[in-house]
Amino acid sequence: MKNFLAIDQGTTSSRAIIFDSNLQLISESQKEYDLSYPKDGWVELNVEDVLRTVRETVKSVLSNNLKIEACGITNQRETTVVWSKSTGEAIYPAIVWQDRRTHKFCNNLKLDGHEETIRNKTGLVLDPYFSATKIKWILDNVNGARDKAEEGDLLFGTIDAYLIYKLTGNQNHFTDVTNASRTMLFNIHTLEWDKELLEMFDIPQTMLPEVLSCDGNFGNLNLDNTNIPIKGVIGDQQAALVGQRCMKNGDMKSTYGTGCFLMANTEEKTVSIDEGLLTTIAYSLNGKTHYAIEGSIYSCGNIIKWLRDKMNFFDTSEQSESYLNKNGESNNVLFLPAFNGLGAPFWDSDIRGGFYGLTQDSSIEDMVTACFSSIAFQTKEITSILEKHDIKVKSLLVDGGMVKNKTFCQILANSLEKEILQPKNVESTALGACIVAMTASGEDINKIKVSDMDIFEPNVENISTSKESYDKWKSYLIQSINSEKL
């Protein structure tokens, strides 16, 4: 039996997990760290915290001296790091994917008529979410950065590329196609960095990493004299797609982590949907590139973290389930999940979150239920668009930390009026990283049994209540967007 290491670097924590070749979990370690919010709409992290927590968790799981065949890395996407080639140090905190500071620049590009070109080349909407405008902001706002970039001394990477550079010992500057496809600089049709886009954003190509397939050779993880081949790299949401074995056209999953991301595999065909959904690279394995349609929601698990840490409604995220009204009824309390604007399908950078309908009769349970319901309603927005385009949603595979909450899964089933399938192992992101590394190592994953599922059927008695709540929430959301634009 062989063992594989998965490094799962998320928005607010880093995890290391060892799986055996039957995808059974052997050992795991996780450490959280904090984000910072210097200004309204700004979200940053200290990359030293990322590096430290990755090293600590990997050391922890390797302490049992198991022989490791290969390592797979999966990571938060779009988060942008720029560092010095000469010192190896970041010149500015990493700008997190949720950050909205460049929305005015994005609006100017739209006014100049660049939106269609960007969409056609990258499959993405023109939005601060992606890496390109974050890189440009750093070059334009950090003293001396642009000169150093022009001289070839600065490097850019999403978190995967930064970890590879720092942990291989050879300063390998690599990324994979899935992470590259989220930068707004990568042509998803030619599978190359796009010179026209680089000129548009005024970014020197010398900053960019070499792009490999997900099952490429990324070097060796060098930690405490341990050398483990890194044979898999894949963005976290694509990793969850692989981890859920969504390998055929129409297979889809929805991951509920810090944000929520629904992704449907379209195999080797790029499908474009204008209503705010993204076309992206799903993975590149065994010489074939698959594409996907994605709906990206900014706020999900971070809402629960806010209820826990800022509102002090409960001590642990797990306790939140006991504050949920079981039938999904929130006593007319509604929540707008827009701490940093709204993602798909609205893509509104300026709107902010809030409660509506609070009275003296409102309870903590009502507010918590409204928050969880808003996440289900955002998912409904995306599945409704997919179905308009003949992408059938008969059932939905779910994963991520939030779906350990069974009451939330039932609220989701009632809201979507769909069957919700929750695998026994909900850590699909880490599983996906492991599967990619296993594939690169010659393992046949088709022989491995798929995880058993818990199935949540829509509760007929609660569907009408859910519909009524959704209609009220949608009205509140539209009114908020319209009033914000006045």
N, C-alpha and C positions, 0 to 999 in steps of 0.2 A: 504493500500500500504506500503510495507516494503522498507527500504533504505539500501544500501550496500556501503561500502567504498573500493575503489581500490587504492592501493599505487603502482605507476609505477616508479621504480627507474632505470633511464636510464644512459647512459654513460656520458652525459654532463648536465643532469638536473633531477630533481625529481618532480613528479606530484602526486597530490592527487585528486581523483574524486569521487563524490557521485552519484551513479545511483539508480533509483528506481527499483522495481521488474519487470518493463517492459523494463528495460535497457535504460530508458530515463535519460539523463544527468541532474542532479539537480544543482550541483556546482562543480567548479574545481579551482585548484591553481597550478602554476608551477614556479619553480625557477631554474635558470642555475647556474653552477659552472665551474671552469676551470680545465683542466688537465695540467699536467706538463710533459716535455720531457727532462729529465736530460742529456741523451746521444742519439746518433743516434739509432733509433729502440726501445728506452725505452719509455714507456708510464705509468704514475703513476697518482694517485689521492689521495687527503687527505680524509680519511674516516670521519673525523670530518665535512667536507663540506657535505658529503652524509647525515650524521646523522642530521646535522643542517637543511638542505633543506627539508628533509623528515618531521622533526618535524614542521617546519614552514608551509609547505603546508597542512599538516594534521590539524594543529590548525586552519588554515584559513578556510577550508571547514567545520570544526566542529563548527565554531563560530555561526552558525544559530541554534544550539541546536537541530538538528534533531536526532531522535532516530535511531541508526544504528544497524542493525541485525547482521552483520558479516563483517569481513575485508578480502580482498584478496590481496596478495603481488605478484608482478611480478618484475623482476630485470634483469639487464645486467648479462649475464652469464660469467663464467670462471674467471672473475676478482677476484683476490685472496687477502684475508685479513688474517693475522696471528696476534693474540692478546694474551695478558697475562690473564690467568685465575684469577690470584691474583689481578691484577689491573684493568682489563677490557680494557686496552689501547692497541692499535695496536703497534707492535714493529717496523714496517716499513710501509711506504706508501703502499696503495693497488696497486698491479701490475695489470694493466688493460688488458683486453683480447687482445688488439691490440699489446701488448708488444712482442718484438722479441729477447730479450737478451739471451734466452737459446737455440738459434738455433744450436750452436756448440755442446752442450750436446745432443740435439736430433739427430744430425748427427752421433755422436759417438754411440748412442744406435742403430741406424740403421745399422752401420757397425758391431756392435756386434750381429746382427741378432734378435733384439727384436721387430721389427716392426710388424711382422705377429701376434705374441702373443698379442700385444696391440690391434691390429685391431680386432682380433677374440673375445677378451673379452669385448672391450669397443665400438666397431663400429667406432672408431675414427682413423684418421691418426696420425702418430707420429710427433707432431708439437708444437712449443712454445705457440700456441694459447690457449691450455688447461691448467688447473690449476696445474697439478702434478709437472711439472718442475719449475713452479713459486714458489711453496711451498719449493721445494728442494733448489732453489736459495736462498731464505730467510734464511733457516736453515743453509746453508753453508756460507753465507756472512754477516749476522748480528751477531755481537759479542755476544757470549754466548747463541745464539738461540738454537743450537742443544742440548746443555746440558739441557736447560730449557724444551725443547720438550721431551727429554728422561725422565725427572723428572715428566712429566705430567702437566707442568704449562702453556703450549702453546696450543691454539686452532686455528683451521683453519675453515674458512667458505667462501663461495661465499657471495655476498652482502646480499642475503636473510637471510642467517644464522646469519650474523653479525647484521642485523636489528632486527631479532627476539631476539637475545641475549640481545641487548641493550634496546629494547622497551617493552619487556614483564614484566620487573621488576623481573623476576624469573631466569634470566640467562639461559633460555631454549636454548639448543644447538641442533637445528633441521635444517634439510634441506628437500627438496623434491626430488623425483626420477629424475625429469628433470634436475635440477641443479647438482645432484650427477653424472648424466650420462655425464656431460661435464668436469669432473675433470681428466679423464684418469686414475682413480683409482677404478671405479665402474664397476662391471660386469653386463652388461645389460641383461644377460640371467638368472643369479641367483638372481639378484636384491640385491646384497650385495657388501660391500667393499671387494676388492680382495686382499688376503694376498700376492700372488706372485707379484702383481703390487706394493704393499706397500714396499715389500722388494727391488724390482727393483729400486724404487725411494728413498729408505731409509727414509721413512716417518712413524713415530709411529702412530698406529691406534688410540691411545688415543687423538690425535689431531682432529679426524674427528667427524662431527655431526651425530646424529641418523637420519636415512633416513625414511621419512614417504611418504605415497601417497599424491598426490596433494591436495586431499580433507581431509587431516588429521587434527588433533587437535594440533595446534602449540602454544597454550597459548592465553593470552589476551593482546591486545595492551593497555598499561598503559601510558596515556598521560594526564596530568592535571586532574587527578582523573577520567578520562574517561576509562572505561574498555570495550573493544570491542573484542569479540572472533575472533582470526585469524583462519579462516577455509579453507583458500586456499593459496597455494604457488605454483608458476609455473614460469619457466624461460621465458624471454620475447618473444622469437620467438615461443615457444610452446603456450604461452598465445595468441599470434596473430592467431595461427592456430585454437585454440578454439574460439576466438573472431569472426573469420570468419566462424564459424560452419563447419570447414573441418573435419568432424567426420567419414567419410567413406573412404574406400580404393580408392586411386587415387585423393582424394580431395587435392588441393594444394593452397598455397598463397605465396606471396612474399612481405616482409616488407622492406620499404625503410626508415631507420632511420640513425643513425651514420654509421652503416654498412648496407649491404643488405643481406637478408636471405630468400632463397626460400626453402619451406618445403612441402613435400608430405606425406600424411598419408598412411601408409601401414597396418593399423589395428594391429592385434596381430601377424603379421609375420615380422621377421627381413629380410630386403632385403639389400644385399651388392652390391655396384657398385664400381669397382676398380678405375674408372677415377676421383678420387679426391673428390667424394661425401661421406658424412658421414651417418652412421646408428646411430640413436639416439632414445631416449624415447620421444614420443610425449606427453603423459600424462598418469596418472594412476587415474581413477575415478570409483567410484562404484565397486571397486574390480577388475577392468580390466585394463590391461596395453596395450596401443597402441604404436606402433613404427612409425618412419618416416625416410624418406631420406631427407638430407639437403645439400644445396649448400651454403657455407658461404663466403661472399665477405667483405673484411675489410673496404674499403673506399666507402662511399656513401654520406650521409649528411654532414660528416666532410669535404668533398671536397667543398661543398657549403659554409660551415662555413669559410673555408680557403679563398675562393674567397671574402667573405664578410669582414673578420677581418684582414687578412694578405695582400691581394691584394687590398682591399678597392674598389672593382668594384661596389659595391652597399651597401646601408646602412642596409637593412633588407633582410632576406632570401626570403621573399615574392617578393621583387623587382627583384629577379633573373629571373623570368619568362619574364619580359619585355626585357631582354637581350638575349633571346633565338631566334635563327632564326627559324621561324615557320615550315619550311619544313625539319628541321634537318640538313641542309647543313652547314658545318663548314669551307668552303673555303679551304679545304685540311689541316686544322689544326687538329692534333690528340693529344689526352691526354692519358698518361699512369697512371692509378689511383693506385699508389703504394707507398704511403707515408711511410708505414710500411711493405713493401712487398706485395705479392699477396696471396689471399686465394684460394678457390676452383675455378677451378680444378687444379691450378698450384702449390700452396703451396710452394712459393719461398720467403724465408725470406730476401734475400740479395738485391733483385732488388728495385730500388727506382723510384719515379714518374718523369714525365717530359712532356713537350710539344714537338711536332715534326711538321715541316712544316710551321713554322712561317716565314712570309715575311713582308716587309714594308707595304703590303696591308692588313695584318691581323688586325682584330679589336677585341675589347673586346667581342663583340657579337660572333665572331668566336670562341674565347677561351672558353667562357661560354658554347656555344653549344657543343664544343668538350668534355668538362667535363661531361655534362649531357649525351651525347651520349655514353661515355665510360661506364657509369653505365648501360645503356640499353644493350650494347654489352656484358658486363660481365654476365648479366642475360641470354642473348642468348646462351652463352657458356654452362650454366647449363641446360637450357631447351633442348638444342640439345643432351646432354648426356642422359637425361631422355628418350627422344624419341628413342634413339638408343636401350634402354633397355625396349621398349614397354610400357613405362609409358606415356600415351598420354596427350598432352597439347593442349586441344581444346581452352581453355581460361585460363586467369590467374587473380585470385583475388589479389588485391594489397591494401596495407595499409601503414601507417606511414606518418610522416609529409611531406615528399617530394611529395607524390602523390596528395597533394592539388594543385600542379602545373599541370594544365591541359595540357599545352604544352608538358611537360615531359611525361605525360601519352600517348599522341599521338605519340611522338617519340618512346616510348616503344612499342606501338602497331605496328608501322611501322617496327621497328627493328626485333621484334619477329614474325611478320606476324600472330599475334594472337589477339583475342579479349581481351581487358583489362577491367576488372570489378572493378570499384572503388565504395565502399560503401559510402553512404552519411556521415556516421560517420567513419572516417578513423582511429580512435583511437582504433584499434582492440586489441592492447596489454592490455590496461586497461580494455576493455570489457571482455577479456579472464580471467583476474584475478577476475573480478566480477562474471562471470559465474561459475568459480570453487567454489567460496565462496557460491554462491547461490545453487549450486548442493549439497554441503556439508550441507547446511541448509534445504534441502528437497524440494527446489523449482523445478518445472518442466519447464525447459527452452525451451522445445519443443513447448510449447504453445505461446512463444513470437515470434512475427513477425520479420523476418529477415530484416535488413536495406535495403532501396531502393538503387539501383545501378545507377551510371553513366557508360555508355558503350562507349568505344573507339574502333572503328573498324579500321583496317589497311587502310591507304589511298593509294589506288592503284597507284596514280600518284607519290607518294614519295617512294614506296617500292624499286624501282631500285636504287634510290639515296642512300637509307639506306644500301642496299646490298653492293654497291660499297664502301661506307664509312666503313662498317664493315670489308670488305676484306682488306682494307688498314690498318685499326686499328689492325687487327689480325696479319698482316705481321709485323707491327711495334713492336707489343708486343713480337712476337717470336724472332725477331732480337734482341730486347733488352735483353731477357732472355739468348739467346745464347752468346751475347757479354759480358754479366755480368759474364759468366762462364769461359771466356777465361783467 
